[in-house]
Amino acid sequence: MNQIIKNFTFDKRKNKEIKLSEIILPNKQDEFIKKVRTALKEEDTFPGVEESFYFSDIHSFYFTENKINILFSKYEVAPGAAGIIEISINRNNLVK
């Protein structure tokens, strides 16, 4: 059985979908992706996946009070046995 994550993050006030590039400050995108790569390295992912991971590769995310939570579908960054991978990044000083 395959599992796929497909989520949409909306701004309820504007009734429009939010893209990650609209949220992360432009001058903080490199810092953000470094944090994502570090978090991926700590997970049971494919060897070296974090080295070839870029900002544009993030499609499924949601926010909690202090975190940006990123979801990866089965097989996207890890073996299928790992299932869906979710990482959390502290959003302080990164978002608009």
C-alpha positions in Angstrom: 0.0 0.0 0.0 1.4 3.4 -1.0 0.9 6.5 1.1 1.0 10.0 -0.3 0.7 13.3 1.5 -1.0 16.1 -0.3 -2.0 19.0 1.8 -2.8 22.6 1.2 -2.1 25.4 3.6 -4.6 28.3 3.4 -4.8 31.8 4.7 -8.4 31.9 6.0 -8.4 35.7 5.9 -7.6 35.9 2.3 -9.1 32.6 1.3 -6.0 31.6 -0.7 -3.5 28.9 -0.7 -0.1 29.8 0.9 3.2 28.7 -0.6 6.2 28.3 1.6 8.1 30.9 -0.4 5.4 33.4 0.6 6.0 32.7 4.3 9.8 32.2 4.8 11.7 35.5 4.6 13.7 35.6 1.4 17.0 36.3 3.3 16.2 33.3 5.6 15.5 30.6 3.0 19.1 29.3 3.0 19.1 29.1 6.8 15.7 27.3 6.7 16.9 24.7 4.2 20.0 24.1 6.3 17.7 23.3 9.2 15.6 21.0 7.1 18.7 19.2 5.9 19.9 18.8 9.5 16.5 17.4 10.5 16.5 15.0 7.6 20.0 13.8 8.5 18.6 12.9 12.0 15.8 10.8 10.5 16.1 7.4 8.9 16.2 8.8 5.3 18.0 7.6 2.2 21.8 8.2 2.5 22.7 11.6 1.3 19.2 12.8 0.6 19.7 15.9 2.7 22.6 17.0 0.6 20.5 17.2 -2.6 17.4 18.7 -0.9 16.3 22.2 -1.9 13.7 24.8 -0.9 11.6 24.1 -3.9 11.3 20.4 -2.9 9.0 21.2 0.0 5.4 20.9 -0.9 3.5 19.7 2.2 3.7 21.8 5.4 1.6 23.2 8.2 2.1 25.5 11.1 1.8 25.0 14.8 2.4 27.8 17.3 6.2 27.8 17.1 7.0 25.3 14.4 6.8 24.7 10.7 6.0 21.0 10.2 7.1 19.5 6.9 5.6 16.2 5.6 7.2 13.8 3.1 5.3 11.0 1.4 6.3 7.4 1.6 9.5 6.8 -0.5 10.0 10.6 -1.0 13.1 10.9 1.3 13.2 7.5 3.0 12.6 3.8 2.4 9.0 2.8 2.3 9.3 1.0 5.6 9.9 4.4 7.3 6.4 5.5 6.2 5.5 9.2 6.2 8.3 11.3 7.5 7.5 14.5 9.4 10.0 17.0 10.6 9.6 20.2 12.6 11.6 23.4 12.3 11.5 26.2 14.8 9.9 29.1 12.9 11.4 31.9 15.1 13.0 34.7 12.9 12.2 32.7 9.7 8.7 33.8 8.8 7.2 37.0 7.6 
